Amino acid sequence: MARLVIKTTQPDEAVREKLRDVYANDASMLLQVGHIVATEFATIAAANHYWRE
């Protein structure tokens, strides 16, 4: 799932290839994107639970 998020965040394969060198040694950018996605999923899950009550 994380790979799909990264691909969706930057759909241009050439740009992803170019940026790979940047985050190969410092994955903090990818971790931040993953954190944002996890927060969004948690928000959606909470909202879905809220509306069921």
PDBQT receptor file of N, H, CA, C and O in Angstrom, charges set to zero:
ATOM      1  N   MET A   1       0.826  -1.189   0.000  1.00  0.00    +0.000 N 
ATOM      2  CA  MET A   1       0.000   0.000   0.000  1.00  0.00    +0.000 C 
ATOM      3  C   MET A   1       0.874   1.259   0.000  1.00  0.00    +0.000 C 
ATOM      4  O   MET A   1       0.554   2.245  -0.664  1.00  0.00    +0.000 OA
ATOM      5  N   ALA A   2       1.959   1.216   0.736  1.00  0.00    +0.000 N 
ATOM      6  H   ALA A   2       2.219   0.415   1.275  1.00  0.00    +0.000 HD
ATOM      7  CA  ALA A   2       2.833   2.392   0.788  1.00  0.00    +0.000 C 
ATOM      8  C   ALA A   2       3.383   2.742  -0.590  1.00  0.00    +0.000 C 
ATOM      9  O   ALA A   2       3.507   3.918  -0.933  1.00  0.00    +0.000 OA
ATOM     10  N   ARG A   3       3.708   1.733  -1.370  1.00  0.00    +0.000 N 
ATOM     11  H   ARG A   3       3.607   0.778  -1.092  1.00  0.00    +0.000 HD
ATOM     12  CA  ARG A   3       4.223   2.001  -2.720  1.00  0.00    +0.000 C 
ATOM     13  C   ARG A   3       3.173   2.666  -3.588  1.00  0.00    +0.000 C 
ATOM     14  O   ARG A   3       3.490   3.554  -4.380  1.00  0.00    +0.000 OA
ATOM     15  N   LEU A   4       1.922   2.242  -3.445  1.00  0.00    +0.000 N 
ATOM     16  H   LEU A   4       1.665   1.521  -2.802  1.00  0.00    +0.000 HD
ATOM     17  CA  LEU A   4       0.849   2.869  -4.221  1.00  0.00    +0.000 C 
ATOM     18  C   LEU A   4       0.649   4.320  -3.816  1.00  0.00    +0.000 C 
ATOM     19  O   LEU A   4       0.368   5.171  -4.659  1.00  0.00    +0.000 OA
ATOM     20  N   VAL A   5       0.793   4.602  -2.539  1.00  0.00    +0.000 N 
ATOM     21  H   VAL A   5       1.021   3.910  -1.854  1.00  0.00    +0.000 HD
ATOM     22  CA  VAL A   5       0.662   5.981  -2.065  1.00  0.00    +0.000 C 
ATOM     23  C   VAL A   5       1.760   6.843  -2.673  1.00  0.00    +0.000 C 
ATOM     24  O   VAL A   5       1.498   7.957  -3.128  1.00  0.00    +0.000 OA
ATOM     25  N   ILE A   6       2.976   6.339  -2.682  1.00  0.00    +0.000 N 
ATOM     26  H   ILE A   6       3.189   5.434  -2.312  1.00  0.00    +0.000 HD
ATOM     27  CA  ILE A   6       4.090   7.093  -3.259  1.00  0.00    +0.000 C 
ATOM     28  C   ILE A   6       3.859   7.307  -4.750  1.00  0.00    +0.000 C 
ATOM     29  O   ILE A   6       4.101   8.393  -5.276  1.00  0.00    +0.000 OA
ATOM     30  N   LYS A   7       3.392   6.270  -5.417  1.00  0.00    +0.000 N 
ATOM     31  H   LYS A   7       3.196   5.387  -4.989  1.00  0.00    +0.000 HD
ATOM     32  CA  LYS A   7       3.132   6.377  -6.855  1.00  0.00    +0.000 C 
ATOM     33  C   LYS A   7       2.033   7.390  -7.139  1.00  0.00    +0.000 C 
ATOM     34  O   LYS A   7       2.117   8.144  -8.108  1.00  0.00    +0.000 OA
ATOM     35  N   THR A   8       1.014   7.412  -6.307  1.00  0.00    +0.000 N 
ATOM     36  H   THR A   8       0.945   6.800  -5.520  1.00  0.00    +0.000 HD
ATOM     37  CA  THR A   8      -0.068   8.376  -6.475  1.00  0.00    +0.000 C 
ATOM     38  C   THR A   8       0.410   9.786  -6.155  1.00  0.00    +0.000 C 
ATOM     39  O   THR A   8       0.013  10.746  -6.815  1.00  0.00    +0.000 OA
ATOM     40  N   THR A   9       1.253   9.909  -5.153  1.00  0.00    +0.000 N 
ATOM     41  H   THR A   9       1.576   9.129  -4.617  1.00  0.00    +0.000 HD
ATOM     42  CA  THR A   9       1.782  11.219  -4.779  1.00  0.00    +0.000 C 
ATOM     43  C   THR A   9       2.624  11.806  -5.904  1.00  0.00    +0.000 C 
ATOM     44  O   THR A   9       2.553  13.003  -6.183  1.00  0.00    +0.000 OA
ATOM     45  N   GLN A  10       3.423  10.954  -6.550  1.00  0.00    +0.000 N 
ATOM     46  H   GLN A  10       3.480   9.982  -6.324  1.00  0.00    +0.000 HD
ATOM     47  CA  GLN A  10       4.252  11.418  -7.676  1.00  0.00    +0.000 C 
ATOM     48  C   GLN A  10       4.063  10.433  -8.832  1.00  0.00    +0.000 C 
ATOM     49  O   GLN A  10       4.809   9.460  -8.943  1.00  0.00    +0.000 OA
ATOM     50  N   PRO A  11       3.064  10.680  -9.697  1.00  0.00    +0.000 N 
ATOM     51  CA  PRO A  11       2.737   9.722 -10.752  1.00  0.00    +0.000 C 
ATOM     52  C   PRO A  11       3.764   9.636 -11.887  1.00  0.00    +0.000 C 
ATOM     53  O   PRO A  11       3.765   8.654 -12.630  1.00  0.00    +0.000 OA
ATOM     54  N   ASP A  12       4.618  10.621 -12.037  1.00  0.00    +0.000 N 
ATOM     55  H   ASP A  12       4.616  11.419 -11.434  1.00  0.00    +0.000 HD
ATOM     56  CA  ASP A  12       5.597  10.623 -13.124  1.00  0.00    +0.000 C 
ATOM     57  C   ASP A  12       6.768   9.709 -12.770  1.00  0.00    +0.000 C 
ATOM     58  O   ASP A  12       7.544   9.999 -11.860  1.00  0.00    +0.000 OA
ATOM     59  N   GLU A  13       6.884   8.612 -13.496  1.00  0.00    +0.000 N 
ATOM     60  H   GLU A  13       6.253   8.376 -14.235  1.00  0.00    +0.000 HD
ATOM     61  CA  GLU A  13       7.921   7.628 -13.182  1.00  0.00    +0.000 C 
ATOM     62  C   GLU A  13       9.329   8.207 -13.309  1.00  0.00    +0.000 C 
ATOM     63  O   GLU A  13      10.211   7.879 -12.516  1.00  0.00    +0.000 OA
ATOM     64  N   ALA A  14       9.538   9.060 -14.296  1.00  0.00    +0.000 N 
ATOM     65  H   ALA A  14       8.821   9.327 -14.940  1.00  0.00    +0.000 HD
ATOM     66  CA  ALA A  14      10.864   9.666 -14.484  1.00  0.00    +0.000 C 
ATOM     67  C   ALA A  14      11.246  10.520 -13.280  1.00  0.00    +0.000 C 
ATOM     68  O   ALA A  14      12.400  10.517 -12.851  1.00  0.00    +0.000 OA
ATOM     69  N   VAL A  15      10.281  11.245 -12.742  1.00  0.00    +0.000 N 
ATOM     70  H   VAL A  15       9.344  11.247 -13.091  1.00  0.00    +0.000 HD
ATOM     71  CA  VAL A  15      10.548  12.082 -11.565  1.00  0.00    +0.000 C 
ATOM     72  C   VAL A  15      10.828  11.195 -10.358  1.00  0.00    +0.000 C 
ATOM     73  O   VAL A  15      11.733  11.480  -9.574  1.00  0.00    +0.000 OA
ATOM     74  N   ARG A  16      10.051  10.113 -10.204  1.00  0.00    +0.000 N 
ATOM     75  H   ARG A  16       9.316   9.882 -10.841  1.00  0.00    +0.000 HD
ATOM     76  CA  ARG A  16      10.293   9.189  -9.086  1.00  0.00    +0.000 C 
ATOM     77  C   ARG A  16      11.695   8.603  -9.170  1.00  0.00    +0.000 C 
ATOM     78  O   ARG A  16      12.393   8.503  -8.161  1.00  0.00    +0.000 OA
ATOM     79  N   GLU A  17      12.104   8.217 -10.369  1.00  0.00    +0.000 N 
ATOM     80  H   GLU A  17      11.537   8.299 -11.189  1.00  0.00    +0.000 HD
ATOM     81  CA  GLU A  17      13.459   7.676 -10.551  1.00  0.00    +0.000 C 
ATOM     82  C   GLU A  17      14.512   8.708 -10.159  1.00  0.00    +0.000 C 
ATOM     83  O   GLU A  17      15.507   8.375  -9.514  1.00  0.00    +0.000 OA
ATOM     84  N   LYS A  18      14.289   9.950 -10.547  1.00  0.00    +0.000 N 
ATOM     85  H   LYS A  18      13.481  10.220 -11.070  1.00  0.00    +0.000 HD
ATOM     86  CA  LYS A  18      15.236  11.024 -10.240  1.00  0.00    +0.000 C 
ATOM     87  C   LYS A  18      15.301  11.287  -8.731  1.00  0.00    +0.000 C 
ATOM     88  O   LYS A  18      16.378  11.519  -8.181  1.00  0.00    +0.000 OA
ATOM     89  N   LEU A  19      14.140  11.248  -8.070  1.00  0.00    +0.000 N 
ATOM     90  H   LEU A  19      13.266  11.060  -8.517  1.00  0.00    +0.000 HD
ATOM     91  CA  LEU A  19      14.079  11.529  -6.633  1.00  0.00    +0.000 C 
ATOM     92  C   LEU A  19      14.553  10.359  -5.776  1.00  0.00    +0.000 C 
ATOM     93  O   LEU A  19      14.885  10.535  -4.604  1.00  0.00    +0.000 OA
ATOM     94  N   ARG A  20      14.582   9.182  -6.357  1.00  0.00    +0.000 N 
ATOM     95  H   ARG A  20      14.312   9.039  -7.309  1.00  0.00    +0.000 HD
ATOM     96  CA  ARG A  20      14.967   8.002  -5.586  1.00  0.00    +0.000 C 
ATOM     97  C   ARG A  20      16.337   8.178  -4.942  1.00  0.00    +0.000 C 
ATOM     98  O   ARG A  20      16.553   7.738  -3.813  1.00  0.00    +0.000 OA
ATOM     99  N   ASP A  21      17.254   8.812  -5.647  1.00  0.00    +0.000 N 
ATOM    100  H   ASP A  21      17.079   9.170  -6.564  1.00  0.00    +0.000 HD
ATOM    101  CA  ASP A  21      18.585   9.065  -5.072  1.00  0.00    +0.000 C 
ATOM    102  C   ASP A  21      18.498   9.966  -3.845  1.00  0.00    +0.000 C 
ATOM    103  O   ASP A  21      19.287   9.832  -2.910  1.00  0.00    +0.000 OA
ATOM    104  N   VAL A  22      17.544  10.876  -3.854  1.00  0.00    +0.000 N 
ATOM    105  H   VAL A  22      16.902  10.985  -4.613  1.00  0.00    +0.000 HD
ATOM    106  CA  VAL A  22      17.393  11.811  -2.733  1.00  0.00    +0.000 C 
ATOM    107  C   VAL A  22      16.952  11.073  -1.478  1.00  0.00    +0.000 C 
ATOM    108  O   VAL A  22      17.536  11.254  -0.410  1.00  0.00    +0.000 OA
ATOM    109  N   TYR A  23      15.916  10.234  -1.605  1.00  0.00    +0.000 N 
ATOM    110  H   TYR A  23      15.441  10.086  -2.473  1.00  0.00    +0.000 HD
ATOM    111  CA  TYR A  23      15.391   9.588  -0.403  1.00  0.00    +0.000 C 
ATOM    112  C   TYR A  23      16.011   8.224  -0.121  1.00  0.00    +0.000 C 
ATOM    113  O   TYR A  23      15.662   7.583   0.871  1.00  0.00    +0.000 OA
ATOM    114  N   ALA A  24      16.916   7.775  -0.970  1.00  0.00    +0.000 N 
ATOM    115  H   ALA A  24      17.199   8.296  -1.776  1.00  0.00    +0.000 HD
ATOM    116  CA  ALA A  24      17.574   6.488  -0.720  1.00  0.00    +0.000 C 
ATOM    117  C   ALA A  24      18.378   6.520   0.574  1.00  0.00    +0.000 C 
ATOM    118  O   ALA A  24      18.474   5.513   1.276  1.00  0.00    +0.000 OA
ATOM    119  N   ASN A  25      18.952   7.668   0.887  1.00  0.00    +0.000 N 
ATOM    120  H   ASN A  25      18.875   8.486   0.317  1.00  0.00    +0.000 HD
ATOM    121  CA  ASN A  25      19.753   7.803   2.097  1.00  0.00    +0.000 C 
ATOM    122  C   ASN A  25      19.013   8.498   3.230  1.00  0.00    +0.000 C 
ATOM    123  O   ASN A  25      19.480   8.493   4.369  1.00  0.00    +0.000 OA
ATOM    124  N   ASP A  26      17.880   9.088   2.934  1.00  0.00    +0.000 N 
ATOM    125  H   ASP A  26      17.501   9.092   2.008  1.00  0.00    +0.000 HD
ATOM    126  CA  ASP A  26      17.084   9.787   3.948  1.00  0.00    +0.000 C 
ATOM    127  C   ASP A  26      15.613   9.586   3.623  1.00  0.00    +0.000 C 
ATOM    128  O   ASP A  26      15.036  10.310   2.812  1.00  0.00    +0.000 OA
ATOM    129  N   ALA A  27      15.030   8.617   4.252  1.00  0.00    +0.000 N 
ATOM    130  H   ALA A  27      15.498   8.029   4.911  1.00  0.00    +0.000 HD
ATOM    131  CA  ALA A  27      13.658   8.246   3.941  1.00  0.00    +0.000 C 
ATOM    132  C   ALA A  27      12.624   9.090   4.680  1.00  0.00    +0.000 C 
ATOM    133  O   ALA A  27      11.442   8.747   4.668  1.00  0.00    +0.000 OA
ATOM    134  N   SER A  28      13.029  10.171   5.316  1.00  0.00    +0.000 N 
ATOM    135  H   SER A  28      13.990  10.450   5.326  1.00  0.00    +0.000 HD
ATOM    136  CA  SER A  28      12.081  10.956   6.110  1.00  0.00    +0.000 C 
ATOM    137  C   SER A  28      10.931  11.505   5.272  1.00  0.00    +0.000 C 
ATOM    138  O   SER A  28       9.810  11.618   5.769  1.00  0.00    +0.000 OA
ATOM    139  N   MET A  29      11.188  11.846   4.016  1.00  0.00    +0.000 N 
ATOM    140  H   MET A  29      12.099  11.755   3.613  1.00  0.00    +0.000 HD
ATOM    141  CA  MET A  29      10.108  12.338   3.153  1.00  0.00    +0.000 C 
ATOM    142  C   MET A  29       9.040  11.269   2.958  1.00  0.00    +0.000 C 
ATOM    143  O   MET A  29       7.847  11.546   3.077  1.00  0.00    +0.000 OA
ATOM    144  N   LEU A  30       9.471  10.052   2.661  1.00  0.00    +0.000 N 
ATOM    145  H   LEU A  30      10.441   9.827   2.564  1.00  0.00    +0.000 HD
ATOM    146  CA  LEU A  30       8.512   8.969   2.456  1.00  0.00    +0.000 C 
ATOM    147  C   LEU A  30       7.788   8.624   3.748  1.00  0.00    +0.000 C 
ATOM    148  O   LEU A  30       6.593   8.328   3.738  1.00  0.00    +0.000 OA
ATOM    149  N   LEU A  31       8.505   8.663   4.848  1.00  0.00    +0.000 N 
ATOM    150  H   LEU A  31       9.475   8.904   4.857  1.00  0.00    +0.000 HD
ATOM    151  CA  LEU A  31       7.870   8.397   6.133  1.00  0.00    +0.000 C 
ATOM    152  C   LEU A  31       6.814   9.452   6.448  1.00  0.00    +0.000 C 
ATOM    153  O   LEU A  31       5.763   9.130   7.003  1.00  0.00    +0.000 OA
ATOM    154  N   GLN A  32       7.080  10.688   6.104  1.00  0.00    +0.000 N 
ATOM    155  H   GLN A  32       7.934  10.950   5.654  1.00  0.00    +0.000 HD
ATOM    156  CA  GLN A  32       6.108  11.757   6.340  1.00  0.00    +0.000 C 
ATOM    157  C   GLN A  32       4.860  11.553   5.492  1.00  0.00    +0.000 C 
ATOM    158  O   GLN A  32       3.744  11.741   5.976  1.00  0.00    +0.000 OA
ATOM    159  N   VAL A  33       5.040  11.169   4.235  1.00  0.00    +0.000 N 
ATOM    160  H   VAL A  33       5.947  11.016   3.842  1.00  0.00    +0.000 HD
ATOM    161  CA  VAL A  33       3.886  10.886   3.379  1.00  0.00    +0.000 C 
ATOM    162  C   VAL A  33       3.082   9.733   3.966  1.00  0.00    +0.000 C 
ATOM    163  O   VAL A  33       1.854   9.794   4.032  1.00  0.00    +0.000 OA
ATOM    164  N   GLY A  34       3.776   8.686   4.392  1.00  0.00    +0.000 N 
ATOM    165  H   GLY A  34       4.773   8.636   4.339  1.00  0.00    +0.000 HD
ATOM    166  CA  GLY A  34       3.095   7.549   5.007  1.00  0.00    +0.000 C 
ATOM    167  C   GLY A  34       2.333   7.945   6.254  1.00  0.00    +0.000 C 
ATOM    168  O   GLY A  34       1.231   7.452   6.494  1.00  0.00    +0.000 OA
ATOM    169  N   HIS A  35       2.907   8.829   7.048  1.00  0.00    +0.000 N 
ATOM    170  H   HIS A  35       3.802   9.230   6.853  1.00  0.00    +0.000 HD
ATOM    171  CA  HIS A  35       2.238   9.298   8.261  1.00  0.00    +0.000 C 
ATOM    172  C   HIS A  35       0.965  10.067   7.910  1.00  0.00    +0.000 C 
ATOM    173  O   HIS A  35      -0.068   9.890   8.556  1.00  0.00    +0.000 OA
ATOM    174  N   ILE A  36       1.039  10.904   6.905  1.00  0.00    +0.000 N 
ATOM    175  H   ILE A  36       1.878  11.048   6.381  1.00  0.00    +0.000 HD
ATOM    176  CA  ILE A  36      -0.139  11.666   6.485  1.00  0.00    +0.000 C 
ATOM    177  C   ILE A  36      -1.238  10.728   6.005  1.00  0.00    +0.000 C 
ATOM    178  O   ILE A  36      -2.408  10.914   6.342  1.00  0.00    +0.000 OA
ATOM    179  N   VAL A  37      -0.869   9.724   5.222  1.00  0.00    +0.000 N 
ATOM    180  H   VAL A  37       0.081   9.573   4.949  1.00  0.00    +0.000 HD
ATOM    181  CA  VAL A  37      -1.856   8.764   4.732  1.00  0.00    +0.000 C 
ATOM    182  C   VAL A  37      -2.477   7.997   5.894  1.00  0.00    +0.000 C 
ATOM    183  O   VAL A  37      -3.690   7.788   5.918  1.00  0.00    +0.000 OA
ATOM    184  N   ALA A  38      -1.663   7.577   6.851  1.00  0.00    +0.000 N 
ATOM    185  H   ALA A  38      -0.678   7.747   6.831  1.00  0.00    +0.000 HD
ATOM    186  CA  ALA A  38      -2.187   6.862   8.015  1.00  0.00    +0.000 C 
ATOM    187  C   ALA A  38      -3.153   7.733   8.799  1.00  0.00    +0.000 C 
ATOM    188  O   ALA A  38      -4.179   7.249   9.278  1.00  0.00    +0.000 OA
ATOM    189  N   THR A  39      -2.836   9.010   8.935  1.00  0.00    +0.000 N 
ATOM    190  H   THR A  39      -2.003   9.404   8.546  1.00  0.00    +0.000 HD
ATOM    191  CA  THR A  39      -3.724   9.940   9.634  1.00  0.00    +0.000 C 
ATOM    192  C   THR A  39      -5.042  10.080   8.886  1.00  0.00    +0.000 C 
ATOM    193  O   THR A  39      -6.107  10.113   9.503  1.00  0.00    +0.000 OA
ATOM    194  N   GLU A  40      -4.977  10.163   7.559  1.00  0.00    +0.000 N 
ATOM    195  H   GLU A  40      -4.112  10.137   7.058  1.00  0.00    +0.000 HD
ATOM    196  CA  GLU A  40      -6.202  10.263   6.761  1.00  0.00    +0.000 C 
ATOM    197  C   GLU A  40      -7.062   9.016   6.923  1.00  0.00    +0.000 C 
ATOM    198  O   GLU A  40      -8.277   9.119   7.089  1.00  0.00    +0.000 OA
ATOM    199  N   PHE A  41      -6.435   7.824   6.875  1.00  0.00    +0.000 N 
ATOM    200  H   PHE A  41      -5.447   7.741   6.740  1.00  0.00    +0.000 HD
ATOM    201  CA  PHE A  41      -7.188   6.591   7.065  1.00  0.00    +0.000 C 
ATOM    202  C   PHE A  41      -7.813   6.531   8.454  1.00  0.00    +0.000 C 
ATOM    203  O   PHE A  41      -8.952   6.087   8.601  1.00  0.00    +0.000 OA
ATOM    204  N   ALA A  42      -7.092   6.966   9.458  1.00  0.00    +0.000 N 
ATOM    205  H   ALA A  42      -6.167   7.327   9.339  1.00  0.00    +0.000 HD
ATOM    206  CA  ALA A  42      -7.631   6.977  10.821  1.00  0.00    +0.000 C 
ATOM    207  C   ALA A  42      -8.814   7.926  10.924  1.00  0.00    +0.000 C 
ATOM    208  O   ALA A  42      -9.800   7.621  11.594  1.00  0.00    +0.000 OA
ATOM    209  N   THR A  43      -8.722   9.070  10.265  1.00  0.00    +0.000 N 
ATOM    210  H   THR A  43      -7.921   9.317   9.720  1.00  0.00    +0.000 HD
ATOM    211  CA  THR A  43      -9.819  10.036  10.274  1.00  0.00    +0.000 C 
ATOM    212  C   THR A  43     -11.044   9.450   9.587  1.00  0.00    +0.000 C 
ATOM    213  O   THR A  43     -12.160   9.580  10.091  1.00  0.00    +0.000 OA
ATOM    214  N   ILE A  44     -10.846   8.808   8.443  1.00  0.00    +0.000 N 
ATOM    215  H   ILE A  44      -9.939   8.702   8.033  1.00  0.00    +0.000 HD
ATOM    216  CA  ILE A  44     -11.961   8.188   7.720  1.00  0.00    +0.000 C 
ATOM    217  C   ILE A  44     -12.586   7.082   8.559  1.00  0.00    +0.000 C 
ATOM    218  O   ILE A  44     -13.810   6.976   8.636  1.00  0.00    +0.000 OA
ATOM    219  N   ALA A  45     -11.755   6.259   9.187  1.00  0.00    +0.000 N 
ATOM    220  H   ALA A  45     -10.760   6.345   9.124  1.00  0.00    +0.000 HD
ATOM    221  CA  ALA A  45     -12.271   5.179  10.029  1.00  0.00    +0.000 C 
ATOM    222  C   ALA A  45     -13.073   5.734  11.194  1.00  0.00    +0.000 C 
ATOM    223  O   ALA A  45     -14.130   5.201  11.531  1.00  0.00    +0.000 OA
ATOM    224  N   ALA A  46     -12.580   6.798  11.808  1.00  0.00    +0.000 N 
ATOM    225  H   ALA A  46     -11.722   7.231  11.534  1.00  0.00    +0.000 HD
ATOM    226  CA  ALA A  46     -13.307   7.417  12.922  1.00  0.00    +0.000 C 
ATOM    227  C   ALA A  46     -14.626   7.998  12.441  1.00  0.00    +0.000 C 
ATOM    228  O   ALA A  46     -15.643   7.878  13.122  1.00  0.00    +0.000 OA
ATOM    229  N   ALA A  47     -14.617   8.624  11.278  1.00  0.00    +0.000 N 
ATOM    230  H   ALA A  47     -13.790   8.722  10.724  1.00  0.00    +0.000 HD
ATOM    231  CA  ALA A  47     -15.849   9.200  10.735  1.00  0.00    +0.000 C 
ATOM    232  C   ALA A  47     -16.849   8.100  10.401  1.00  0.00    +0.000 C 
ATOM    233  O   ALA A  47     -18.040   8.252  10.670  1.00  0.00    +0.000 OA
ATOM    234  N   ASN A  48     -16.390   7.006   9.827  1.00  0.00    +0.000 N 
ATOM    235  H   ASN A  48     -15.422   6.883   9.609  1.00  0.00    +0.000 HD
ATOM    236  CA  ASN A  48     -17.292   5.898   9.515  1.00  0.00    +0.000 C 
ATOM    237  C   ASN A  48     -17.908   5.345  10.786  1.00  0.00    +0.000 C 
ATOM    238  O   ASN A  48     -19.102   5.048  10.823  1.00  0.00    +0.000 OA
ATOM    239  N   HIS A  49     -17.108   5.206  11.821  1.00  0.00    +0.000 N 
ATOM    240  H   HIS A  49     -16.138   5.447  11.792  1.00  0.00    +0.000 HD
ATOM    241  CA  HIS A  49     -17.628   4.707  13.094  1.00  0.00    +0.000 C 
ATOM    242  C   HIS A  49     -18.614   5.710  13.691  1.00  0.00    +0.000 C 
ATOM    243  O   HIS A  49     -19.634   5.314  14.256  1.00  0.00    +0.000 OA
ATOM    244  N   TYR A  50     -18.320   6.993  13.571  1.00  0.00    +0.000 N 
ATOM    245  H   TYR A  50     -17.492   7.315  13.112  1.00  0.00    +0.000 HD
ATOM    246  CA  TYR A  50     -19.192   8.038  14.108  1.00  0.00    +0.000 C 
ATOM    247  C   TYR A  50     -20.579   7.954  13.482  1.00  0.00    +0.000 C 
ATOM    248  O   TYR A  50     -21.584   8.043  14.187  1.00  0.00    +0.000 OA
ATOM    249  N   TRP A  51     -20.640   7.786  12.189  1.00  0.00    +0.000 N 
ATOM    250  H   TRP A  51     -19.824   7.713  11.616  1.00  0.00    +0.000 HD
ATOM    251  CA  TRP A  51     -21.929   7.791  11.500  1.00  0.00    +0.000 C 
ATOM    252  C   TRP A  51     -22.719   6.522  11.748  1.00  0.00    +0.000 C 
ATOM    253  O   TRP A  51     -23.927   6.517  11.511  1.00  0.00    +0.000 OA
ATOM    254  N   ARG A  52     -22.113   5.464  12.205  1.00  0.00    +0.000 N 
ATOM    255  H   ARG A  52     -21.131   5.468  12.397  1.00  0.00    +0.000 HD
ATOM    256  CA  ARG A  52     -22.834   4.221  12.493  1.00  0.00    +0.000 C 
ATOM    257  C   ARG A  52     -23.602   4.306  13.802  1.00  0.00    +0.000 C 
ATOM    258  O   ARG A  52     -24.560   3.565  14.020  1.00  0.00    +0.000 OA
ATOM    259  N   GLU A  53     -23.179   5.203  14.660  1.00  0.00    +0.000 N 
ATOM    260  H   GLU A  53     -22.400   5.805  14.483  1.00  0.00    +0.000 HD
ATOM    261  CA  GLU A  53     -23.851   5.303  15.965  1.00  0.00    +0.000 C 
ATOM    262  C   GLU A  53     -25.112   6.122  15.872  1.00  0.00    +0.000 C 
ATOM    263  O   GLU A  53     -25.802   6.308  16.874  1.00  0.00    +0.000 OA
TER     264      GLU A  53
